[in-house]
Amino acid sequence: MTQNSNGGNAPTYQWQVNNGAGYTNISNTSVYNGTNADTLILSNAPPTWYGYLYRCIVTTNQGTINSPPVPLR
């Protein structure tokens, strides 16, 4: 999953997951890598996670936006 941003200063990124209980921030683990980067990499995600929604919060000097949600398939 990748989120690109245009803006003056370097943007910051925070990926979130919604497993049905609302969005929560995620951190790098054995499954997640790049949770504070423009590309989130998932490795060996359990099949029970299929359908979870992921989005990225991008913050620049111009404000904060949420990317559209993307389901894990």
C-alpha positions in Angstrom: 0.0 0.0 0.0 1.4 3.4 -0.9 0.3 6.9 -0.1 2.0 9.9 -1.9 1.8 13.5 -0.8 2.8 16.8 -2.4 3.7 19.7 -0.1 6.4 22.1 1.0 8.1 20.3 3.9 8.6 16.6 4.2 5.3 14.9 5.1 4.8 12.6 8.1 2.9 9.4 7.8 1.0 7.2 10.2 -0.7 4.1 9.0 -3.9 2.9 10.8 -6.0 -0.3 10.7 -9.7 -0.8 11.3 -10.4 -4.4 12.3 -14.1 -3.6 12.9 -13.6 -1.6 16.1 -12.5 1.7 14.6 -9.1 2.9 13.3 -6.0 2.6 15.5 -2.4 3.5 14.8 -0.1 0.6 14.0 3.6 0.1 14.8 6.3 -1.9 13.1 6.1 -5.6 14.0 7.0 -8.9 12.4 3.9 -8.3 10.1 4.0 -4.6 9.6 6.9 -2.6 8.2 6.9 1.1 7.2 4.1 2.2 9.6 5.6 5.8 9.5 6.5 5.8 5.8 4.6 6.3 2.5 4.5 2.6 1.9 3.2 0.0 4.3 4.4 -3.5 3.9 2.6 -6.5 5.4 4.4 -9.9 5.6 2.6 -13.1 6.4 -0.6 -11.5 7.5 -3.0 -14.1 8.9 -6.0 -14.9 6.8 -8.2 -13.7 9.7 -7.0 -10.1 8.9 -8.5 -10.3 5.3 -11.0 -7.5 5.0 -9.3 -5.2 7.6 -9.2 -1.6 6.4 -6.0 0.3 6.2 -5.5 4.1 5.7 -2.6 6.5 6.0 -2.7 9.8 7.8 -0.5 12.3 6.0 0.5 15.5 7.7 2.3 18.4 5.9 2.7 22.1 6.6 -0.6 22.5 4.7 -2.6 20.2 7.0 -3.6 16.6 7.6 -5.5 14.3 5.3 -6.6 10.7 5.5 -6.1 8.4 2.5 -9.1 6.4 1.3 -9.4 3.1 3.1 -8.0 0.0 1.4 -9.1 -3.5 2.4 -6.5 -6.3 2.9 -7.1 -9.1 0.4 
